[in-house]
Amino acid sequence: MLKTPLRLMRFRKKYHQDIWIVGLLLVAHSVSKPVAGQAATGLASGAQASIRGNVVLPEGGPVSEAVKVTLKVMRGDQAMLYTDQQGRFEFNNLAPGQYTLEVEADRSQRFEVANERITVQRNAPMFVTVYLKEKQKDRRAVSSKTISVAMLDQKIPAAAKREFENATHFMAQSKLAQSIEALRRALAIYPDYLMAHNDLGAQLIEQGQLDGAEQELRAAVKIDPNAFNAQLNLGIVMVRQKRFAEALPVLDKALTLEPSAPAVHLYAGLACIGSDTARAERELSSAYDLGGPPYTVALVHLGLLYMKKGERELALKTFQAYLRESPDGANAAQVQKMIAILHQ
């Protein structure tokens, strides 16, 4: 049985799946430990604190490009970084004290510069969600006949946003049940909360509650059909349920939104293994090529696919590539067994 980490961007668990469906990479809008958007600030010696955050659109949906974030302190020192493509960022090595976050979505020119004052405590990571705000002229320019995600944001009550932030904090502390409860409270206050539907769906997947997860994720894509994270997570639900034919159109939609996202290629490859081996090979290869070491599980599936096709030499080379990248990986023992079989 193969193993791979289950990652919801902001937390990690391990799952054991059957030989063809190994591992999930769920996508939430909240922050964990981003690959991009990190900075070791050097603003203090002996620093023991950090700020982790997420920049989101006015309605709470994910940004679609890197956003500039500047961290300032009263004495004038500052550090600057760009978030990753989903708006996540992290400042490390901070001394306790007062800070100001300045967030500037400078490429779109649609949004005002946002400022957040933050108090950082020793030995305690600070989590913050920064909501962008549209410039006044852009809000006036929206047609009264058009209902956009940005317009829906105007209706999100502050209480719903607070519950969502509570959910983020609970998840950072691995308090999954409390996080789910907070997300449900946010949705009870504001049923069209896109981000809350997505994150609740992703957390229900982790709990194995796939029917409930599908309900939440379908609600999210109904609110915004172009919500990449929700489309991907919905596809993951269907792959987990082995509803491969249904999963493919959903994952194809996600690919149109983020063609270079390795997670989508991984799950599209899994969905194709039984029906279109040529595409499965392309998608799994793309997942590893785009994602690198975090996606070595794609090499495991690719090697198994080659074995299924009788291409033993390719299977052997692929498994060996996995062991070079992940000699102590979760699937290393299984891959070594496959190599032993190929050497017989």
N, C-alpha and C positions, 0 to 999 in steps of 0.2 A: 504494500500500500504506500503510495507516494504522499509526501507531506510538503507543505509550503506555507509561508506566513500569510495570514489574513490581515490586510491592512485597510483601515478606514481613515487614512490620512492622519488622523490624530491619535490613533491607538493601535496596538498590535495584539493579535491572538494567534494561536496555531490551530489549524484544522487538519484532520486526516480525511482525505477523500478517496473515492475509488480510483482505479488506475488511469481512467481517462479524464476525470473531472478533479483535478488537483488544485486546490487553492483558489482563493478569491482575492481580488484587489478592489475593494469597494471605495467609492469616492464620495466623501462628504464635503460640505462647504466649510466646515470648521477646521481649526488649525491643529496640527500635531507637531511633528518635527520635520519641517519642509526640507526637501532636497535643495531647492533654490530659495532665495530670499532669507538667507541667514547672514548674520554679521557678528563677529567677535569685536566688540566695540573698542576695547582698550581705553574706555573712559574712566576706569578706576583700577587701582591696584588692590589685590585681595578681594575682588568683586565676587559676589556669590548669588547674584540674582539674574533674572532674565525677563524679557517681554516677548511673548508669542502672540501673534495676532492674525487677523484675517480682514482684508479690505473687500467689501461687498457693494453691489449696486444698491440704489435707494430702496428697492423692494426686498432686498436680502439675497438676491441671486448672485452667482459668481461673476467676477470680472472676467474678461476674455483676453486680457493682455497684462503685461507686467506694469506695476504701478510704483512710482517713486515714494519712498517713505524715509523721512528724516527724523532722527531722534535728537532732541535738544535738551540741554540742562541749563540752569540759570546762569552758571558762570561762563557760558558761551561755547563750551565744547559741543560737538555734534558728530553724529555718524549717519551715513546715508547708505541705503541699499534699494534695490528693486525687488518687489515681490516676485514669486513665481507666476505662472500663467493663470493660476486660480486665485491669486491675491494673498497667498500665505507669506508670512515673514517671521523672522525671529532675531532678536538682539540678545546676545549673550554677554557674560562677564560684566555685569552692571553692579555698581554700588547701590545700596538702598537709598531712596530719596525721591525727589520730585522730578518728573520728566514731562516733556511735551512731544507728542507725535504729530508730525506734519505730513499729510498724505496728499499727493498731487498726481492726478491722472492726466499727465501733461500731453499725452498723445491725442486723446480724444477732444480735449478742450470743451467738453460738455459739462464738466463738473467743477464745483468750487473747491478751493483748497480746504481740506478738512483738518482741524486741530483737535487733539485729545490730550487733556492733562491727566497724568497717571502717577500714582504713588506706588513705588516698588518696595516690597518688604524683603528683608534678608532671608535667604534660603527658601524662597517661595516664588515660583514662576508666576508672572502676571499674564492673564489672558484677556485679550480685548478684541472686540469686533468693531471696525470702523465703517460706518455707512457713508458712502458718497452722497453728495447732494447736488442735484442739477442746478445749473445757473438759471437765474430768474428768466432770462430771455428765452432759454430753451423750453422752460415749462410753458410759457405763453404761446410758443410756436406749435405746440401739440394740437392737432385737430380735435375738436370736441366730439367728433364721430369715431375717433380711434381710441380703443382701450389698450394701452400698452402696459408692459410690466412696470415701467417707471411710474405710470399713473396709479397702478394698483398699490405701489409703495406708499402713496399719500395716505392710505387708509390703515396701514399697520399701526395698531396701538402700541404705545410705549410699553405697556404691560406684556404684550406678546414678545417684543424684542428682549425684555428682561428675562422672560422665561427661556428664550432661546440661548441667551448668554449663560443662564444658570445650567442649561443642558451641556453647554460647552465645558464649563468648569467641572461638572460632575464626571463627564467623560474623561477629562484630563486626569481625574483622580481614580479612574477605572470603576466608577460607581455607575454601572450601566443601567440598573433598574431606575435609579433616581433620574438619570439623564433622559430615559424614555418617558418617565412621568412628566418631566418638565417640558419635553417636546409636545406631549399630548395636551398639556395645559396651554402652551402657545397656540396650538391649532384650535383649541376650544375657544380661545379669544379671537383668533383670526384664521378662519378655515382656508384662506387662499395664501397662506404663508409658504411659498415655494421651498425655501431653504429648510424649513422645519419638516415638510413632507419628505424631502430627499433624505435628510439625516435620520429621521425616524425609520424610513424604509431601509436604509443601510444598517442601522442598528438591529432591526428586526431580522435582517438576513443573518447577522452574526449570531442571533439567538436561535436560528433555525426556523423562524416563523415566516416561511416564504410566502404564504398566502397573504398575511397581513402586510408584509413588505411590498408585495406587488400592488396591493390596494393603495398604499401611500405613494408609491412611485408613479402609478398611473395618474393619481391626482396631481402630482407635480408636473408631469408632461402635458396634462390637460391645461394647466395654468400657463405653461410656456413650452411648446413643442420643441423649442431650440435649447432647452436646458440640458446641456451635455451630460452633467453628472447624473441626472435622473435617468436619462436614456441609457447610459452605460449600466447603471445599477439595475435597471429593469431587465436589460439583457442578461446580466449576471444571474438574476433570479431564474430566468427561463433556462439558462444553461445548467444551473444547479438542479432544476427539475427535469432536465434532459428533454426539454421542449425545444429542440434545436431548430426545427423549421420555423417556429414562431420567433425564436431569438434572433435569427439572422436579419430580418428587416429592421428590428430595433437597433441592433449593433451597426447595421449599415447606415442608419440615420445618425448614430453617434459618430461614425467615421466621416460623414459629410460635415459635421460640426468641428471635429478635431482629427484631421487625417493623420497626424503624426503622434497620436496618443497610443503608446504601446499597449496599455491595458485593453483597448478595444480590439486591437489586432490579435491579442492573446485569446480573448473570448470568442472572437469570430473564427479563429483557427480551431478552437475546441468544438464550436458548433458545426464546423464543416467536416470534421474527421470522418464521420460515417457516411457522408453524402458526396463530398467533393474533395478528394484527397489532394488534388493539385492546388486548389485554393487554400486548403488547410496548411499545406507546406509553405505557401507564400505568406500567409498571415502569421504563422508561428515564427518564421524567419524574420519577418518585419518586426514582430514584438521584441525579439532579442536584439535586432540591429538598432532599433529606436530606443529601447529601454536599458540595454546594457546589463551589468551584473544583477540588478534587482529582478530581472526577468529571465534568469537562467532556467526557471521552470519551463519556459518555452522550449528549451533545448531537450528537456526530458521528453516532452510530448512529441517533439520532432523526431527524436531517436526512436520512440515507440512506433511512430507512424512509418518510418523507414523499415523497421522490423516487420510491421504488418504487410508492407509492400514487397518484402523479400530483398530489400536493398541493404544487405548486411554491412558492407564496407562503409556506406554513408551513416548507417546507424552507429557503428563503432566510433567513427570520427566525431559524431555529434555527442555521444555520451562522454568521450574523452574531453571534448571541449567543455562540457558541463563540469567535469571534475577539475579541470584547470582553473575555471572561474570560481567554483564553489566546492573546494575539496572537503570542507566540513559542513556542507549544506544539508538541509533537511532531507533531501532525496539522494544523498551520496551513497548510502548503503544499497538502496534499490538499484541505482545506476551501476554500481560495481557488480551486482548480481546479473544485470543485463549484459555487461561486458563479458562476464565469465561464460554466459550462455553463447554469446557470439564467438568466443574463442574455441568452443567445442567442435 
